[in-house]
Amino acid sequence: MNDAQLQEVEDVYRLLRKGLGHEKVTDDNVRALIRRAEQDGQTVLATELREWQSPCGGPSGAEAVSPPDAQDERGRP
């Protein structure tokens, strides 16, 4: 990570500590944010970030994808 990326992670982390900035968590920064939270002893925040990262934790910044057998409003697959 370069200096700009490290500063961005720090800025997002500070927002998260205040309960803000969740929209700034991305696939690119989530691992660094987890490490930062662990270093600071913020186990709840680290866990929340892991859940955000988890594919079974629901959509992570993207729209949910319909299951393959889903039908539209007219009953068509």
matplotlib code that plots the C-alpha trace (Angstrom):
import matplotlib.pyplot as plt

x = [0.0, 1.3, 1.1, -2.2, -3.9, -2.7, -4.0, -7.4, -7.6, -6.8, -9.5, -12.1, -11.2, -11.6, -15.0, -16.0, -15.0, -17.5, -20.2, -19.9, -18.3, -19.7, -20.2, -16.5, -15.6, -14.7, -13.3, -9.9, -9.7, -11.6, -8.7, -6.5, -9.5, -9.8, -6.1, -6.3, -9.3, -7.5, -4.4, -6.5, -8.4, -11.7, -12.9, -16.5, -15.6, -13.2, -16.0, -18.5, -15.9, -15.4, -19.2, -19.3, -16.6, -18.3, -20.3, -23.0, -23.3, -25.5, -24.8, -21.6, -22.0, -23.7, -27.3, -28.5, -28.6, -31.8, -31.6, -31.5, -35.1, -36.6, -39.4, -40.3, -43.7, -45.3, -44.1, -41.3, -37.8]
y = [0.0, 3.4, 6.5, 7.7, 4.3, 4.1, 7.6, 6.6, 3.5, 5.6, 8.2, 5.5, 3.8, 7.1, 7.5, 3.9, 4.5, 7.4, 5.2, 6.9, 6.1, 2.6, 3.5, 4.0, 0.3, -1.4, -4.7, -2.9, -1.6, -4.0, -6.2, -3.3, -1.9, -5.3, -5.3, -1.7, -2.5, -5.5, -3.5, -1.0, -3.7, -2.9, -6.5, -5.6, -3.4, -6.0, -8.6, -6.3, -5.7, -9.5, -9.9, -7.2, -9.1, -12.4, -13.6, -15.0, -11.7, -10.3, -7.9, -6.0, -2.7, -4.4, -5.2, -8.6, -11.1, -13.0, -16.8, -18.7, -20.0, -16.5, -15.2, -11.7, -10.1, -11.9, -15.4, -15.6, -16.9]
z = [0.0, -0.8, 1.5, -0.1, 0.4, 4.0, 4.7, 3.1, 5.3, 8.4, 7.4, 6.8, 10.1, 12.0, 10.5, 11.3, 14.9, 15.0, 13.5, 10.1, 6.7, 6.2, 2.5, 2.2, 2.9, -0.3, -1.4, -1.8, 1.8, 4.0, 4.8, 5.9, 7.9, 9.7, 10.5, 11.7, 14.0, 15.4, 16.1, 18.0, 20.0, 18.3, 18.1, 17.4, 14.5, 13.1, 13.3, 11.6, 8.8, 8.4, 8.2, 5.5, 3.6, 3.9, 0.9, 3.1, 5.1, 2.4, -0.4, 0.1, -1.8, -4.7, -5.4, -4.3, -7.1, -7.7, -7.3, -10.6, -10.2, -9.4, -11.6, -12.6, -11.9, -14.9, -13.8, -16.3, -15.2]

ax = plt.figure().add_subplot(projection="3d")
ax.plot(x, y, z, "-o")
ax.set_aspect("equal")
plt.show()
